[in-house]
């Protein structure tokens, strides 16, 4: 009787271990972020960007002094190298440990960055998600969506006329899972860091940029094809001056 009971307990324990291992393996397979999701089987779809430079002729002090909001742009294309540099400034990786150009509470990196391209040399019109891990782009949608994005932003002409619009979104749960409601504030602080990086990089590239915060969240999400758990925070039109 005891032997049978012991054997039964062992069998039950063995089954539980198998189930636990299977569940654990499944959890390991689940994407914890858009970056992980993109990494699973879509490497071939990634458009590699030119490597960002780490030096320029413009000092930080000069960039700070010259930074201004620019809302009007000539009909001239950005280069792919310029787009690459702007995205690196926003969320590029700067260390082997995965740290990025903008500080993040707990190094949790809740921001997702998109590019709505309509006048970029060597980049077909469309919407792209920036992949920090490989400094590349994943196409989300084809075609020039600047007009649609302009409509979502209450008709602000800078969104329509810019060569490209950088869109910042956030997955709040990445930060609030650790910091609770306070994490919402941390996310908003972080997007400000990232946007200022783009502003200063635009100055160094002799480009114009502006931050747009007036828009319909749901309309922007539809235009950009954001994931359900992503919330748009900033639009940054960028173009030649």
N, C-alpha and C positions, 0 to 999 in steps of 0.2 A: 504493500500500500504506500509506504513512504517512498519506495523507489519509484513507483508509478507517478506519485505526486511530484517528485523531484524532476522526473523526465518531462512531465507536462509543463512545469514551470520553465524548464530550459527551452522547450519548444516555443512557448509563448514569448519568452525573452528573445529568442532568435528571430521570430517573426517581427517583433517590435523593432529590433535592431535593423532588420532589412527595410522596414517601412521608414524608419528614421533616416537611414542612409539614402533611401530613394527620395524622400522629401528634401533632405539636405542638398542632394545633387540637383534637384529641380530648382531649389532656391538659388543655388549658385549659378544656374543658367538664366535666371530671370534678370533682365536689365534693370539696374538701379538708377539709370539716368539715360538721357537721350544719347549721350556720348557712348555708353555701353551698348545701347541698342544699335547704333550705327556701326559699332565695331564688330558686331556679330554678322558676318557674312556679306558685308557691303564694301569691303576694302577696294574692290575693283571699281566701284562707283565714285570713289573719292578723287576730286580734282586737286592735284598738288599745287600749292601756291609757291611763288618765288620766295626764297628764304629772306626773312627780314634782316635789315641792316641793324647794326648796334651802335652806329655813330653817325653824326651829321655835322654840318657847319653851323647849326643853330643851337645855342646853349639853352638850358632849361630856363634861365633868367630871361633871355630874349623871347622865348616862346610864351612865357607868362605875361610879359609886357605887351606882346602883340596879339594875344588871344582876344578875338571879338566874334560875336555871333554874325554869321554871313548868311543871308536868306536869298540872295539872287546869284544865279550862276549862268555863265555863257553856255552855249550848246557845244561843249567840247568834252570828249571822253576822258575818263580817268584811265590810267594804265592798270594792268593787273598787278604790277609791283606796288602801286600806290594803295590799292585795295588790300593787298597782302599786309602792307605795313600798318594800315589802320586797324585791321582785325587783330594783328599781333599786339598792338598797343592796347586794344580792348581786353583781350583775354588770352594772350599768348603765353606759352609755358616758358619759364626762365630758369628752371633748375631740374636736376635729375629727380628730385622728389615731387615734381609736378606743380610746384608753386608757380603762380601766374603774375602777370604785370600789375594787376590790381589786387590789393589785399582783400581777404575774405575771412569772415568770422569762422574760426575753427577749420580753416582751409576746406570748407564744404562746397564752395563754388556753385551757388544756386543759379547763376546766370546762364542763359542760352543766347547766342548771338546769330542773327540772320542778316543776309545782305539781299536787298531788293535791287537788282541790277537792271539798268535800262540804257546805259551809255558807258560801257566799260570795254575798252579794247581787249580782244582775245577772250572775252567772256560772254557767251550767249545770254541774251536777255532772260531773266528768270529770277526765282527766289532760291537762295542757297543758305544752308546752315553751316556755320563755321565749326570745324572740328579742331579744337586746340591740340589734342593729343598727337595729331599728325600734321598740323598746320595745313589743313586742306578744306575743301568745300564739298558738301553733298547737295545735289540739286533736289529741291523740294517741289518746285513748279516751274513750268516753262512760260515764256512770254513776258512782255513788259507790263508789270503790275503797278507801276508808279501812279498811274491815274486812279486805280482802284484804292491804293493806299492813301492818296490825296483826299479822295472822297471820305474815307474812314477818319481822316484827320481834319474834318470840318473844312475841307477845301483850301487848306494852306498850300499856297503855290510852291513854296520851297520843297515840299515833298514831291510834287510832280516834276519840277524843273531840275532837281539835283541829278547828277549822273548816276548816283547810287544812294540808297538809304540804308543805314545800319539800324537794325531793330534789336533792342535789348528786351528780353523776356526773362522771367524768373520762375523757378520751381520752388515755391516757398517751403515746401515740406523738407527739402534737403537741409534747411537751416532750422526750421521750427521743430523738427524732430529732436534736435539737441537742446535748443534754447527756448522752446516754447513760444509764447506770443511775442516775447522780446525779439525773437529771430526775425520778425517782419521788419522791425526797424533796422536790423543789421543788413537785410537784403537791400533796403532802400539806400542805406549808406553806401553799400558796395556798388550799386549801379551808378551812383554819383562819382565814385572813384574811377570806374571804367570809362564813363563818358568824358571826364576831364582828361584822361589819358588820350582819348581820341581827339579831343580838342587840341591838345598840345602837339600831338603827332601831325595833325592837319596843318598847324602853323609851320612845323619843321618841313613839311612837304609843299608849302606855299599853296595850300588848298583852303577853301571856305567850308565851314560847317556850322550847324546850329542844332540845338536840342528842342524837340517838339514833345510836349506832354499833353496837349489837348487833342484827344481822339476818342473814338468809341472802342472800348476794349474788345467787345465781341466782334466788331467789324474788322479790326486789325487782326484778330485771331483767325477769322475766316480768310482774309486775303493772304496772310502769310502761311496758312495751313499749319498752325501751331498745334502741338499736342494738347489734350484736354487739361492736363495739369500745369500748363505754362500760362503765365499771365504777362501781357505786354506792359512794359514800364516806360520806355523811351523810344522815340524815333530820332535818328540823327541823319538828316540830309547832308550829303557831302558832294562838292563839285569844285571845278576850277574857279578861280576868282577873276 
